[in-house]
Amino acid sequence: MIYEYSCTKCKHVFDVIKRVADLDVNEFCLKCESPAERQFTAHIHIMGAGVEHAEYNPAFGQVVKNKTHRKELAKRKGMIEIGNEKPETIHKHFDQGREEKRAKSWEKD
């Protein structure tokens, strides 16, 4: 998670990324190395692969909540998402196409 800290000496404000388990570990100012205090804010930043933020998607003309919602909208509108395929999938597709062309050329000869 991202936590906001403020230096007790120079009042420099900075963010620290750390695990919740390490919350009790003291932090020090990046400028003057004095002890810093954690600030309590209403903003919570959670980091991780499973967390997503809702954002406006111009292709759909609306806010998309998460990956599942994006896939549902694409299916409903008959759209296909491109550019997010895994490299292995792309290689497999082109390898199969090459094999098919090779097999056809052998049949002709």
ROTOR-35210 format. One record per residue (C-alpha): x, y, z; residue number from 0; residue in one letter. Coordinates in pm, 1 decimal, padded with zeros to 6 digits. Layout:
ROTOR-35210
x/y/z/seq/type
X/Y/Z/NUM/A;
...
END
This chain:
ROTOR-35210
x/y/z/seq/type
00000.0/00000.0/00000.0/0/M;
00103.2/00361.1/-00039.7/1/I;
00131.0/00564.9/00278.7/2/Y;
00188.2/00937.5/00308.2/3/E;
00454.2/01057.8/00552.9/4/Y;
00553.5/01404.0/00673.6/5/S;
00892.6/01497.9/00815.5/6/C;
00879.6/01624.7/01175.3/7/T;
01169.4/01864.4/01113.3/8/K;
01148.1/02009.4/00758.7/9/C;
00778.4/01922.5/00693.9/10/K;
00864.6/01748.7/00364.9/11/H;
00573.1/01527.0/00253.4/12/V;
00647.8/01202.4/00070.2/13/F;
00490.2/00866.1/-00009.8/14/D;
00619.8/00526.7/00097.2/15/V;
00515.1/00196.6/-00057.4/16/I;
00516.3/-00086.9/00192.7/17/K;
00324.7/-00389.1/00309.4/18/R;
00062.2/-00361.1/00579.4/19/V;
00273.8/-00600.1/00787.0/20/A;
00555.7/-00339.1/00783.7/21/D;
00332.8/-00054.5/00898.3/22/L;
00512.2/-00023.4/01233.7/23/D;
00854.1/00020.4/01070.0/24/V;
00976.9/00378.1/01121.6/25/N;
01035.4/00597.0/00815.4/26/E;
01281.1/00883.2/00777.1/27/F;
01272.4/01196.2/00564.3/28/C;
01425.9/01163.4/00220.5/29/L;
01575.5/01515.9/00242.2/30/K;
01704.6/01562.0/00598.7/31/C;
01683.9/01202.1/00730.1/32/E;
01481.9/01308.4/01036.6/33/S;
01201.1/01084.3/01168.1/34/P;
00874.2/01108.4/00974.3/35/A;
00515.9/01059.3/01086.9/36/E;
00253.0/00873.2/00889.3/37/R;
-00030.9/01097.7/00775.7/38/Q;
-00386.6/00974.6/00789.4/39/F;
-00575.5/01059.8/00472.7/40/T;
-00907.5/00959.8/00326.2/41/A;
-00730.5/00827.9/00015.6/42/H;
-00643.7/00459.9/00015.8/43/I;
-00408.8/00328.5/-00251.9/44/H;
-00399.7/-00047.7/-00289.4/45/I;
-00139.4/-00199.1/-00515.4/46/M;
-00156.4/-00543.0/-00668.0/47/G;
-00239.6/-00740.1/-00977.7/48/A;
-00601.2/-00801.7/-00879.2/49/G;
-00694.5/-00440.1/-00817.1/50/V;
-00816.3/-00209.7/-01091.5/51/E;
-00955.2/00139.8/-01105.4/52/H;
-01267.4/00238.7/-01293.8/53/A;
-01183.9/00456.8/-01590.9/54/E;
-01357.2/00614.0/-01887.1/55/Y;
-01309.2/00410.9/-02204.7/56/N;
-01371.4/00616.8/-02521.2/57/P;
-01424.8/00301.3/-02730.9/58/A;
-01732.8/00215.6/-02524.7/59/F;
-01830.3/00574.6/-02443.6/60/G;
-01869.2/00496.6/-02074.5/61/Q;
-01686.6/00413.1/-01752.5/62/V;
-01545.6/00061.1/-01739.9/63/V;
-01527.1/-00083.4/-01387.7/64/K;
-01281.9/-00372.5/-01434.8/65/N;
-01154.5/-00635.9/-01680.8/66/K;
-01470.8/-00844.1/-01655.7/67/T;
-01690.9/-00543.2/-01722.9/68/H;
-01470.3/-00448.1/-02021.3/69/R;
-01501.4/-00799.7/-02166.7/70/K;
-01881.0/-00795.4/-02122.6/71/E;
-01909.4/-00458.1/-02298.1/72/L;
-01688.0/-00572.9/-02584.9/73/A;
-01893.1/-00890.0/-02631.5/74/K;
-02221.9/-00697.7/-02616.6/75/R;
-02102.5/-00448.1/-02881.0/76/K;
-01940.4/-00713.9/-03101.9/77/G;
-01591.7/-00575.8/-03047.8/78/M;
-01269.3/-00771.7/-03021.3/79/I;
-00991.8/-00654.5/-02792.1/80/E;
-00653.2/-00652.7/-02962.7/81/I;
-00304.2/-00579.7/-02843.8/82/G;
-00331.8/-00755.2/-02510.0/83/N;
-00255.5/-01107.7/-02622.8/84/E;
00023.0/-01303.1/-02457.5/85/K;
00331.2/-01346.2/-02679.5/86/P;
00289.7/-01725.7/-02665.1/87/E;
-00058.3/-01695.0/-02815.6/88/T;
00066.6/-01475.2/-03098.6/89/I;
00357.1/-01711.0/-03174.9/90/H;
00126.2/-02010.7/-03173.8/91/K;
-00112.9/-01838.3/-03417.6/92/H;
00163.1/-01751.3/-03665.5/93/F;
00332.8/-02091.5/-03630.0/94/D;
00004.5/-02264.1/-03716.9/95/Q;
-00040.5/-02036.8/-04019.1/96/G;
00311.4/-02114.2/-04139.0/97/R;
00253.4/-02488.3/-04100.2/98/E;
-00071.6/-02467.6/-04297.3/99/E;
00100.7/-02279.1/-04582.1/100/K;
00386.9/-02529.7/-04581.5/101/R;
00142.9/-02823.2/-04593.8/102/A;
-00049.1/-02664.9/-04885.5/103/K;
00270.9/-02601.3/-05081.2/104/S;
00374.4/-02966.6/-05035.4/105/W;
00034.2/-03081.3/-05160.9/106/E;
00074.8/-02876.1/-05480.2/107/K;
00416.4/-03020.8/-05567.5/108/D;
END
